Amino acid sequence: MGEVAALLSPDQIIIEFLEDIEPTAQILERLQQLKKLGYRIALDDFVYAPEYDPPLVDLADIIKVDFLLSRPTGRAAIERCLKGRQITLLAEKVETWEDFALAKELGFSLFQGYFFCQARGDDRKRSHDASNKSYGAAA
């Protein structure tokens, strides 16, 4: 990891721990150091496993869950694991209204995904109506 992270302001970045990195003792120690310096830690594509709780989970400020890859039972396990902890849940790859509603119901407060890039019919109409309005121009 070097000292590159220490060159960046802790209030402007979040350190993202990727799912394919083994949380060795050395990596956990470095994450603890960064956390003490004020950096926030996000766990990417998190899948609950007892060996990650507490060492890795306790360092997390944000846990990102892939809604396309995760199963409902896995999301429920994450919810149980995090109950009572001050960790923000981020739902990734939210594709549908149903995904969004479920994520909100499960306590997620941050969201990413194609669903948020789609213009809905009523949004397109409102945008079209607003762009065609005349604002006080006299004829």
Secondary structure by P-SEA (a helix, b strand, c coil): ccccccccccccbbbbbcccccccaaaaaaaaaaaaabbbbbbccbbbbccccccccccccbbbbccccccaaaaaaaaaaaccccbbbbbcccccaaaaaaaaaaccccccccccccccaaaaaaaaaaaaccccccc
